[in-house]
Amino acid sequence: MPHFFSISTGVINTIPVDLDTNVSLIKECIAAAEQQQANLLLLPELCISGYGCEDLFYVQSFLQSIPRYLPEIMKAIPEGMLVAAGLPIWYEGQIYNACALLSRKKILGLTCKQFLARTGIHYEHRWFAPWPRGKARVLENWIEGYTEPVPIGDIFYQIDGVRIGFEICEDSWVAHRPGNELYTRNVDIILNPSASHFSIGKQEIRRNFVKDGSRAYCCVYAYTNLSGNEAGRAVYDGDSMIASNGRIVMHSERLSFRECATYNAVVDLDENRNNRIISSETLLTEDLNRIVENGFSFKVPEDPVITCCEPDTEVEEYVVCRTVALGLWDFMRKTRTSGFALSLSGGADSALCACMIYYAQVQAIYSLGHEKYLKVLADCRLKPKPYNSDQYRTYRDYIRAEVMPLVLITLYQGSKHSGDVTFNAAAKLAECIGARHYSWSISDLVEGYENLVNNLLPEDQKLCWERDDLTLQNIQARVRSPGIWMLANKFNKLLVATSNLSEASVGYCTMDGDTSGVISPIGGISKSRILKINRYIMEHGLALQDTDDTCTISDISYVVEQQPTAELRPVEQTDESDLMPYPLLDEIRKLSQTLNLMPKDVLVHLMRGSFAKTFSFEQLKASVIKYYRLYCRNQWKRERLAVSFHIEQDSADPKTFRRFPVLSNQMEKQLAELSELKNLKFM
């Protein structure tokens, strides 16, 4: 029975359905874990198939092909090591989310997920069935050429005196988590393979259940997560941790641009066993569903060193930028498209999109090295000059000069209402990051459409600002779309949409205007946060992993000092005067979407919070009513939003977060009652 035990965690940027690539990355992790003298390697949830296969999980031919890769993985496992790898299993007419425990010679078993995620962006019940607690079965003749029976279900293992159990992602987020019973079964190590998407504040929750699990269950708790933009909308942060006796002993680098990485810690199993002896919890005397493997022995790690390392606190603005940049990098390389096209208005939203495209390229070359980086660009049909250290002092300088003119096309499309401030801001920012920048005027196009419509109308109905404000604003936004689409098509670019979460939630966006595009990088970020992020970039730059260099974008200052404005009216216009102050709008949005509150309940929360010090009761009431009227009326817009990354705790994307009826009574009764309310009295 080992005293010290070496555990490695693998972080993988999988591609749904691409079994060959995923298995290749798994084998890379196995080789790295062997170098780390690992006794056990934990890989993420559904890492063989990819997590985001969606309805392809229904396809029998695909499902049946997945287990056939297990023998290939097993051949790569060295003697004395176990590997835990996730895959979907079709059994008795149901699909289960399982994790296989493998040695070089044997599939020891398949532990199945018991609790399926159905909150936020997850709809796991659509494809998978939850495995019933306490049940176990056996698969016979499961894989061609592999004749041994394979245990499946709610099982745990005893191997060379070490007891190993599983909590698979959502299993650890529920109150009656499987770890409670694993503790009573005297388990030494709990493994948690996960596919947990990034959202702000989520890492702290994960860290707590990993630490608390290791303390409460007197065990070693190992957790690992997917990495990167796997299937388009969710970005996984590659968070990987090992805890023992209530302490974090290993934590990974988050949001890495590498396709796979392996982390290791050596743990003291006896430390936890001693705590279990003195615990007040009663252990089971019978070993339910225990799989005993007698013909296996772990190698003792050489010169074991026990560590303790709490993760550093990360700045929120920086973490959001890394997430968006990683999402954009993966979107480009996985679609093999030659970069991006962006209508750069000189405002906050498009500026942040441009900065993130630049940051993604700079971080990618630092993480991958210039040879691997240039190979990815070649796959995307981009061939910049090779990096020359004699010519460029840093990779950052090289990216700005040689790569960005190929990767990003920006276009300023001014109207007769545009000013020099936004024109100069766009030009300065594009020059700062090295984008290929153009500008033209849309005035003649707008006037042409106005004339076409006016020719159809009698004199007393011709277009004018007093009567047709929205019509005259929207035509300007829509006229900007065809030209930038042409440039995107011409140069094989992904068109970037620039709508944000706050404005998309209430429909303050123009269909086929600022919503036009393939990918909306900031579609999951509130406008309040966007303004903070732009200021953070101006003041601090963005740290780069794998180097001491910093990605500085000083000329974003030309954007930061402006008031957000659409520049679509002949008179001075600001977005907040059209809507309401962004912090208030975002607070209403969060209360509505994360707490699922009706209008009156939102107003109660506002009156009890800090906003009551700044705004009167009538102002808050009017803002809540305005928000809900806009929200209810504009679901059809949200149905048409471009793909965006999930960043905040909530999202405007009805395909992956909050579903709302396109047609409804628009909360007519609730808003009418709120309008009549004169005051709120609290007990």
C-alpha positions in Angstrom: 0.0 0.0 0.0 1.7 3.2 -1.1 2.4 6.0 1.3 3.3 8.7 -1.2 1.3 8.9 -4.5 2.0 10.9 -7.6 -1.0 12.4 -9.4 -1.0 14.2 -12.8 -3.9 16.2 -14.2 -4.2 16.7 -18.0 -5.8 19.8 -19.5 -6.9 19.4 -23.1 -8.4 21.7 -25.7 -10.6 19.1 -27.4 -12.5 19.4 -30.6 -16.0 17.8 -30.7 -16.2 14.7 -32.9 -12.5 14.9 -33.8 -11.6 11.6 -32.1 -8.2 11.3 -33.7 -7.0 14.8 -32.6 -8.5 14.3 -29.1 -6.8 10.9 -28.6 -3.5 12.3 -29.9 -3.6 15.0 -27.3 -4.5 12.4 -24.6 -1.4 10.5 -25.6 0.7 13.6 -25.3 -0.6 14.0 -21.7 0.2 10.4 -20.9 3.8 10.9 -22.2 4.2 14.0 -20.1 2.7 12.3 -17.0 5.2 9.5 -17.4 8.0 12.0 -17.3 6.4 13.3 -14.0 6.5 9.7 -12.6 2.8 9.8 -12.2 0.9 6.9 -10.7 -2.3 8.2 -12.1 -3.3 10.7 -14.8 -6.8 12.4 -14.6 -8.1 13.8 -17.9 -11.2 16.0 -18.4 -14.9 15.0 -18.8 -15.8 13.5 -22.2 -12.2 14.2 -23.4 -12.3 11.4 -26.0 -15.4 12.5 -27.8 -15.4 16.2 -26.9 -17.9 17.7 -24.5 -19.9 19.8 -27.0 -21.0 17.2 -29.5 -24.6 18.3 -29.0 -27.1 16.2 -30.9 -24.3 14.1 -32.5 -24.5 12.2 -29.2 -27.6 10.7 -30.7 -25.8 9.3 -33.8 -25.3 5.6 -33.2 -22.4 5.1 -35.6 -20.5 8.0 -33.9 -21.3 6.7 -30.4 -20.2 3.1 -31.2 -16.9 4.4 -32.7 -15.7 6.1 -29.5 -14.9 3.0 -27.3 -12.8 1.6 -30.1 -10.2 4.2 -29.2 -9.6 2.9 -25.7 -7.2 0.1 -26.7 -5.1 2.7 -28.6 -5.0 4.9 -25.5 -4.1 1.9 -23.3 -1.1 1.0 -25.5 0.3 4.5 -24.7 0.0 3.9 -20.9 3.3 2.8 -19.2 3.4 0.0 -16.7 2.5 1.2 -13.2 0.2 4.1 -14.3 -3.5 4.4 -14.4 -5.4 6.9 -16.7 -8.9 8.2 -16.2 -10.5 9.4 -19.5 -14.1 10.6 -20.1 -16.4 9.3 -22.9 -20.1 8.8 -23.6 -21.4 5.2 -23.2 -24.4 3.7 -24.8 -25.9 1.1 -22.6 -29.4 -0.6 -22.5 -30.9 2.1 -24.7 -29.5 5.1 -22.7 -26.5 7.3 -23.1 -24.4 7.8 -20.0 -21.6 10.3 -19.3 -18.8 8.1 -18.0 -15.1 8.0 -17.1 -13.0 5.0 -17.9 -10.2 3.9 -15.5 -7.5 2.3 -17.7 -4.2 0.5 -17.2 -1.9 -0.7 -20.0 -3.6 -4.1 -20.0 -7.1 -3.6 -18.8 -10.3 -1.4 -18.7 -10.8 -1.6 -15.0 -14.3 0.0 -15.1 -16.6 2.8 -16.1 -17.9 5.2 -13.5 -21.0 7.1 -14.6 -22.2 10.6 -13.8 -25.1 10.7 -11.4 -26.1 14.4 -11.6 -26.6 16.1 -14.9 -26.2 19.9 -15.3 -29.3 21.7 -16.4 -28.6 25.3 -15.3 -27.0 28.2 -17.2 -25.7 27.0 -20.5 -26.0 23.3 -19.9 -28.7 20.9 -21.2 -27.1 17.6 -20.4 -30.5 15.9 -19.8 -31.1 16.3 -23.5 -28.5 13.6 -24.3 -27.6 11.7 -21.1 -29.4 9.7 -18.5 -28.3 10.1 -14.8 -26.9 6.8 -13.4 -28.8 5.7 -10.4 -26.9 5.8 -7.1 -25.7 2.4 -5.8 -26.3 0.5 -9.0 -23.6 -1.4 -11.0 -23.7 -3.6 -14.0 -21.3 -5.4 -16.3 -20.6 -4.8 -20.1 -19.9 -8.0 -22.0 -18.1 -8.1 -25.4 -18.3 -4.3 -25.4 -15.3 -3.7 -27.7 -14.3 -5.9 -30.6 -11.2 -7.8 -29.6 -11.6 -7.0 -25.9 -13.2 -10.0 -24.2 -13.0 -9.2 -20.5 -16.2 -8.0 -18.8 -16.2 -4.3 -17.9 -17.9 -3.0 -14.7 -20.1 0.0 -15.2 -22.1 2.3 -12.9 -21.7 3.8 -9.4 -18.4 2.0 -8.7 -15.1 2.7 -7.0 -11.8 0.9 -7.1 -9.2 -0.7 -4.8 -5.9 -1.0 -6.5 -2.7 -1.9 -4.7 -4.3 -0.9 -1.4 -5.4 2.6 -2.8 -9.1 3.3 -3.0 -10.2 5.6 -5.9 -13.6 7.1 -6.6 -15.2 9.7 -8.9 -17.3 12.8 -8.8 -17.9 13.9 -12.4 -18.3 17.7 -12.8 -21.9 18.4 -11.7 -21.7 15.6 -9.1 -19.6 17.9 -6.9 -21.9 20.9 -7.3 -25.0 19.3 -5.6 -25.8 19.0 -1.9 -25.9 15.2 -1.7 -22.8 14.7 -3.8 -21.3 11.2 -4.3 -18.3 12.2 -2.2 -20.4 11.7 0.9 -20.7 8.0 0.2 -17.2 7.7 -1.2 -16.0 8.9 2.2 -18.0 6.2 4.0 -16.3 3.7 1.6 -12.9 4.7 2.9 -11.8 6.2 -0.5 -8.3 7.7 -0.6 -8.5 9.7 -3.8 -11.6 11.3 -5.4 -11.1 12.2 -9.1 -13.2 15.0 -10.7 -13.0 15.1 -14.5 -14.9 18.3 -15.6 -16.1 20.4 -18.5 -16.9 23.5 -16.6 -17.3 26.7 -18.7 -15.7 30.0 -17.7 -17.9 32.6 -16.1 -16.9 35.4 -13.7 -16.6 34.3 -10.1 -16.8 30.6 -10.9 -13.2 29.6 -10.1 -13.6 30.5 -6.4 -16.6 28.1 -6.1 -14.6 25.3 -7.7 -11.6 26.0 -5.4 -13.8 25.8 -2.4 -15.5 22.5 -3.2 -12.1 20.9 -4.1 -10.5 22.1 -0.8 -13.6 21.3 1.3 -14.0 17.9 -0.4 -10.4 17.0 0.6 -10.9 18.1 4.1 -14.4 16.7 4.8 -13.8 13.4 3.1 -10.2 13.0 4.4 -8.9 12.3 1.0 -6.9 13.6 -1.9 -9.2 15.5 -4.3 -8.0 15.9 -7.9 -9.9 18.1 -10.3 -9.2 18.9 -14.0 -11.1 20.9 -16.6 -11.3 21.2 -20.4 -9.4 24.1 -22.0 -10.2 26.6 -24.7 -13.1 27.4 -27.0 -14.2 23.9 -27.6 -17.4 24.2 -29.6 -18.0 27.9 -30.2 -19.9 29.5 -27.4 -18.3 28.2 -24.1 -14.7 28.9 -23.2 -13.1 26.5 -20.7 -10.4 27.8 -18.5 -8.2 24.7 -18.0 -8.5 25.0 -14.3 -6.8 22.1 -12.6 -6.3 21.6 -8.9 -5.2 18.9 -6.4 -6.0 19.3 -2.7 -5.1 17.2 0.3 -6.3 17.5 3.9 -8.0 20.8 3.1 -5.0 22.4 1.3 -4.4 23.1 -2.3 -1.1 21.3 -3.2 -1.2 22.0 -7.0 -3.0 24.5 -9.2 -2.6 24.9 -12.9 -2.0 27.9 -15.2 -5.5 29.0 -16.4 -6.6 30.0 -19.9 -3.4 28.7 -21.6 -3.2 28.8 -25.4 -1.4 25.4 -25.5 -3.5 22.5 -26.8 -2.6 20.3 -23.8 -0.7 20.6 -20.6 0.0 18.2 -17.7 0.5 19.2 -14.0 1.6 17.0 -11.1 1.7 16.8 -7.4 2.9 14.2 -4.9 0.6 13.6 -2.0 0.8 11.8 1.3 -2.0 9.3 1.5 -1.4 8.4 5.1 -2.0 12.0 6.3 -5.6 11.7 5.1 -5.9 8.1 6.4 -4.9 9.2 9.9 -7.6 11.9 9.8 -10.2 9.4 8.7 -9.4 7.3 11.8 -10.2 10.1 14.2 -13.2 11.4 12.2 -16.6 11.3 13.9 -18.2 9.9 10.6 -19.0 6.2 10.5 -17.4 4.2 7.7 -19.2 1.3 5.9 -18.1 -2.2 6.8 -19.3 -3.6 3.5 -17.7 -2.7 0.2 -20.6 -1.9 -2.1 -19.7 -1.8 -5.8 -16.0 -2.0 -5.1 -13.8 -3.2 -8.0 -10.6 -4.9 -6.7 -7.6 -5.2 -9.0 -5.0 -7.4 -7.5 -2.5 -7.7 -10.4 -1.4 -4.1 -10.4 1.2 -2.2 -8.3 2.1 1.5 -8.2 5.7 2.6 -8.5 7.0 4.6 -5.5 7.7 8.2 -6.6 11.4 9.1 -6.3 12.3 11.8 -3.8 8.7 12.9 -3.1 8.2 16.6 -2.3 4.9 17.7 -0.8 3.9 21.2 -1.8 1.2 23.7 -0.7 0.3 26.5 -3.1 -2.9 28.6 -3.1 -3.7 30.3 -6.4 -3.0 34.0 -6.7 -5.9 36.3 -6.8 -6.6 37.4 -10.5 -7.8 40.8 -11.7 -11.2 40.3 -13.2 -10.7 42.6 -16.2 -7.5 40.7 -17.1 -9.2 37.2 -16.8 -12.1 38.3 -19.0 -9.6 39.5 -21.6 -7.7 36.2 -21.6 -11.0 34.3 -22.0 -12.1 36.4 -25.0 -8.7 36.2 -26.6 -8.4 32.4 -26.1 -12.0 32.1 -27.6 -11.0 34.1 -30.6 -7.7 32.3 -31.2 -9.5 28.9 -31.1 -12.3 30.2 -33.3 -9.8 31.3 -36.0 -7.6 28.1 -35.9 -10.5 25.6 -35.6 -12.4 27.2 -38.6 -9.1 27.6 -40.4 -10.2 31.1 -41.5 -7.7 33.8 -42.3 -8.4 36.1 -39.4 -11.1 38.8 -38.9 -12.8 41.8 -40.4 -14.2 44.5 -38.1 -16.1 47.7 -38.6 -14.1 49.9 -36.2 -16.2 52.8 -35.1 -13.9 54.4 -32.7 -16.2 53.5 -29.8 -15.8 51.2 -26.8 -17.3 48.0 -28.2 -15.4 47.7 -31.5 -12.2 48.9 -29.8 -12.3 46.1 -27.3 -12.9 43.6 -30.1 -9.9 44.8 -32.0 -7.7 44.7 -28.9 -8.7 41.1 -28.1 -7.8 40.0 -31.7 -4.4 41.6 -31.2 -3.9 40.2 -27.7 -4.8 36.7 -28.9 -2.1 36.7 -31.6 0.5 38.0 -29.2 -0.3 35.5 -26.5 -0.4 32.6 -29.0 3.1 33.2 -30.3 4.5 33.4 -26.8 2.7 30.2 -25.7 3.4 28.1 -28.8 6.7 29.5 -30.0 7.1 31.0 -33.4 7.4 27.8 -35.3 4.2 26.2 -34.0 2.5 29.5 -34.2 3.4 30.0 -37.9 2.2 26.4 -38.6 -1.3 27.4 -37.3 -1.3 30.5 -39.4 -0.3 28.4 -42.5 -3.3 26.2 -41.8 -5.4 29.4 -41.9 -3.8 30.4 -45.2 -1.7 33.1 -43.7 2.0 33.4 -44.5 3.7 36.3 -42.8 7.5 36.7 -42.9 9.3 34.3 -40.5 10.2 35.8 -37.1 13.7 37.4 -37.1 15.2 38.2 -33.7 17.7 40.6 -35.3 14.9 42.6 -36.8 12.3 42.5 -34.0 13.1 42.9 -30.3 10.1 41.1 -29.1 7.4 38.8 -30.5 5.0 41.6 -29.7 6.8 43.9 -32.2 6.8 41.1 -34.8 3.1 40.5 -34.5 2.2 44.2 -34.9 4.4 44.6 -37.9 4.1 41.4 -39.9 1.1 39.4 -38.7 -1.7 41.8 -37.7 -1.9 43.4 -41.2 -2.8 39.9 -42.5 -5.0 38.8 -39.6 -7.2 41.9 -39.0 -8.9 44.3 -41.5 -10.6 47.3 -39.8 -12.9 49.8 -41.5 -14.2 53.1 -40.3 -17.5 53.9 -41.9 -18.3 57.5 -41.2 -21.6 59.2 -41.8 -22.5 62.9 -41.9 -23.2 62.6 -38.1 -19.7 61.2 -37.4 -17.1 63.4 -35.8 -13.3 63.7 -35.9 -13.1 62.2 -32.4 -14.2 58.7 -33.4 -12.4 58.9 -36.8 -9.1 59.6 -35.1 -9.7 57.1 -32.3 -10.3 54.3 -34.8 -7.2 55.3 -36.9 -4.9 55.6 -33.9 -6.0 52.3 -32.4 -5.7 50.4 -35.7 -2.2 51.8 -36.1 -1.3 50.9 -32.5 -2.1 47.2 -33.0 -1.0 46.9 -36.6 -4.4 46.2 -38.3 -4.9 46.9 -42.0 -7.1 50.0 -41.7 -9.4 51.6 -44.2 -12.1 54.4 -44.0 -14.9 55.5 -46.2 -18.1 57.5 -46.0 -21.6 55.9 -46.1 -23.3 59.3 -46.6 -24.1 58.8 -50.3 -25.4 55.3 -49.6 -27.7 56.5 -46.8 -28.9 59.4 -48.9 -29.6 57.0 -51.8 -31.8 54.7 -49.7 -33.6 57.8 -48.2 -34.3 59.0 -51.8 -35.6 55.6 -52.9 -38.0 55.5 -50.0 -39.1 59.2 -50.3 -39.9 58.6 -54.0 -42.5 56.1 -52.8 -44.1 58.4 -50.3 -46.5 61.4 -50.6 -45.1 64.8 -49.5 -46.6 64.7 -46.0 -45.0 61.3 -45.2 -41.5 61.9 -46.4 -38.7 60.9 -44.0 -37.9 63.4 -41.3 -36.1 63.2 -37.9 -39.2 64.4 -35.9 -41.3 61.5 -37.1 -38.8 58.8 -38.3 -36.0 58.9 -35.8 -35.5 55.1 -35.5 -35.8 54.5 -39.2 -33.2 57.1 -40.0 -30.8 55.8 -37.4 -31.1 52.2 -38.4 -30.5 52.7 -42.1 -27.1 54.1 -41.2 -26.2 51.1 -39.1 -27.5 48.7 -41.8 -25.7 50.4 -44.7 -22.4 49.7 -42.9 -22.9 45.9 -43.1 -22.6 45.0 -46.8 -19.2 46.7 -47.3 -17.5 45.1 -44.4 -19.1 41.8 -45.4 -17.6 42.1 -48.8 -14.1 42.7 -47.4 -14.6 39.7 -45.1 -15.6 37.5 -48.0 -12.9 38.8 -50.3 -10.1 38.0 -47.8 -11.6 34.9 -46.1 -12.2 36.7 -42.8 -14.6 36.1 -40.0 -16.8 39.1 -39.6 -16.9 40.4 -36.0 -20.2 41.6 -34.6 -19.8 44.3 -31.9 -23.0 44.1 -29.8 -22.6 43.7 -26.1 -24.6 41.9 -23.4 -26.3 44.9 -21.9 -27.6 46.4 -25.1 -28.4 43.0 -26.7 -30.5 42.2 -23.6 -32.9 45.1 -24.2 -32.6 45.1 -28.0 -30.6 48.3 -28.2 -28.9 47.0 -31.3 -29.6 47.0 -35.0 -30.4 43.8 -36.7 -28.1 43.4 -39.7 -26.1 46.4 -38.3 -23.9 46.1 -35.3 -25.3 42.6 -34.7 -24.1 41.5 -38.2 -21.3 39.0 -38.1 -20.1 35.4 -37.5 -18.8 35.9 -34.0 -19.6 38.4 -31.3 -16.6 38.4 -28.9 -18.1 40.8 -26.4 -21.7 39.6 -26.7 -21.3 38.0 -23.2 -19.9 41.1 -21.5 -21.9 43.9 -19.9 -21.3 47.4 -21.1 -20.3 48.5 -17.6 -17.6 45.9 -17.6 -16.4 46.8 -21.2 -15.8 50.4 -20.1 -13.8 49.2 -17.1 -11.8 46.7 -19.2 -10.8 49.4 -21.8 -9.6 51.6 -19.0 -7.7 48.7 -17.4 -6.0 48.0 -20.8 -5.0 51.7 -21.1 -3.6 51.9 -17.6 -2.0 48.5 -17.1 -1.7 46.7 -20.4 -2.3 42.9 -20.4 0.1 40.4 -18.9 1.4 37.6 -21.1 1.8 34.1 -19.9 5.1 32.3 -20.6 7.0 35.6 -20.6 7.7 38.8 -18.6 6.5 40.9 -21.5 3.2 42.9 -21.4 0.8 43.5 -24.2 0.4 47.3 -24.2 -2.2 49.1 -26.2 -1.7 52.7 -25.2 -3.7 54.3 -28.0 -7.0 52.9 -26.6 -6.9 56.1 -24.6 -8.5 57.8 -27.6 -11.5 55.6 -27.0 -11.6 55.6 -23.2 -12.0 59.3 -22.8 -15.2 59.4 -24.9 -18.8 59.0 -23.8 -20.4 56.0 -25.6 -22.4 57.2 -28.5 -23.9 55.7 -31.7 -23.4 58.9 -33.7 -26.6 58.3 -35.7 -28.5 61.5 -35.0 -27.9 65.1 -36.1 -28.0 66.2 -32.5 -25.6 65.1 -29.7 -26.4 61.6 -28.6 -25.2 59.3 -25.8 -26.2 55.6 -25.3 -27.0 56.1 -21.6 -29.4 59.0 -22.4 -31.2 56.6 -24.8 -31.4 53.8 -22.3 -30.4 54.5 -18.6 -27.1 54.5 -16.8 -25.3 51.3 -17.6 -24.6 50.2 -14.0 -28.3 50.4 -13.3 -29.2 48.6 -16.5 -26.8 45.8 -15.7 -28.0 45.5 -12.2 -31.6 45.1 -13.4 -30.4 42.6 -16.0 -28.5 40.5 -13.4 -31.4 40.5 -10.9 -33.8 39.5 -13.6 -31.7 36.8 -15.3 -29.7 35.2 -12.5 -32.3 35.3 -9.8 -35.3 34.9 -12.1 -37.2 37.8 -10.6 -40.4 39.5 -11.8 -40.4 43.3 -12.1 -41.7 44.2 -8.7 -39.2 41.9 -7.0 -36.3 43.6 -9.0 -37.5 47.0 -7.7 -37.5 45.7 -4.2 -33.9 44.6 -4.5 -32.9 47.9 -6.0 -34.6 49.9 -3.2 -32.8 47.8 -0.6 -29.4 48.3 -2.2 -27.0 51.0 -3.0 -28.9 52.3 -6.0 -31.5 53.8 -3.7 -28.9 56.3 -2.5 -28.4 57.6 -6.1 -31.8 57.3 -7.7 -35.3 58.1 -6.4 -38.1 55.5 -6.1 -39.7 56.9 -9.3 -36.5 56.8 -11.2 -35.8 53.2 -10.3 -39.4 52.2 -11.0 -39.3 53.8 -14.4 -36.0 52.1 -15.2 -37.3 48.7 -14.2 -40.4 49.2 -16.4 -38.4 50.4 -19.3 -36.0 47.4 -19.0 -38.8 44.8 -19.0 -40.7 46.4 -21.8 -37.6 46.4 -24.0 -36.6 42.9 -22.9 -40.0 41.4 -23.6 -40.4 43.1 -27.0 -37.0 42.2 -28.3 -36.7 38.4 -27.9 -36.8 38.1 -31.7 -33.5 40.1 -31.8 -31.8 37.9 -29.3 -32.8 34.8 -31.3 -30.7 36.2 -34.2 -27.5 37.2 -32.3 -24.2 36.0 -33.5 -22.3 33.3 -31.6 -20.8 34.9 -28.4 -18.7 33.6 -25.5 -20.3 33.1 -22.1 -18.5 35.5 -19.7 -20.9 37.0 -17.2 -23.0 34.8 -14.9 -25.9 35.4 -17.3 -26.2 35.6 -21.1 -28.5 37.1 -23.8 -28.1 33.9 -25.9 -31.3 31.9 -25.9 -29.6 28.9 -27.4 -27.3 28.4 -24.5 -28.7 30.3 -21.5 -32.1 31.9 -20.9 -35.1 30.8 -23.0 -37.9 33.3 -23.3 -41.0 33.2 -25.6 -40.7 35.2 -28.8 -44.4 36.0 -28.5 -46.0 36.8 -25.1 -48.2 39.3 -23.4 -45.0 41.2 -22.6 -45.7 41.1 -18.8 -48.5 43.6 -19.4 -50.3 43.0 -16.1 -47.1 43.0 -14.0 -45.8 46.2 -15.5 -49.2 47.9 -15.2 -49.3 47.0 -11.5 -45.8 48.3 -11.0 -46.7 51.6 -12.8 -49.5 52.2 -10.2 -47.2 51.6 -7.3 -46.5 54.7 -5.2 -44.1 53.5 -2.7 -42.5 50.4 -1.2 -42.7 49.6 2.5 -40.4 47.1 4.1 -41.0 45.1 7.2 
